Amino acid sequence: MKDFNRLYLLHKDLIKPKTIIINNKNEFAFVQEFNNGLELLKTIKSDGEYYPYIITNDFEKYKTITTYKNKKMNRYLIDEKISYKKRFLKAIVYQKKDLKVLNNFNQ
């Protein structure tokens, strides 16, 4: 993957898009499939557990439908110059009805 004049060699499973829907606490085990799974669980719990939540690393999909810090996610990614590597590797969580990204994307 070429990203801001750097070349990264990543295993194809790391950049494979994954999306899961969390409907209750019993489905928390599926969150461990993502690199930042612990952060995602903490985010859901701090939000008050208003199900369903969607967790995904498919940035091609979520960048057009979600918002983050009162901006469309696509615009935020461009304005903040978020690397392609980070877009693929960091999963996000959002409520299905609100479409607002809940976890901190900058960390």
PyMOL commands that set and color helices and strands:
alter all, ss='L'
color gray80, all
select helices_A, chain A and resi 25-33+37-47+59-65+73-79+84-89
alter helices_A, ss='H'
color red, helices_A
select strands_A, chain A and resi 2-3+6-7+19-22+53-56+67-68+71-72+92-95
alter strands_A, ss='S'
color yellow, strands_A
deselect
rebuild
show_as cartoon
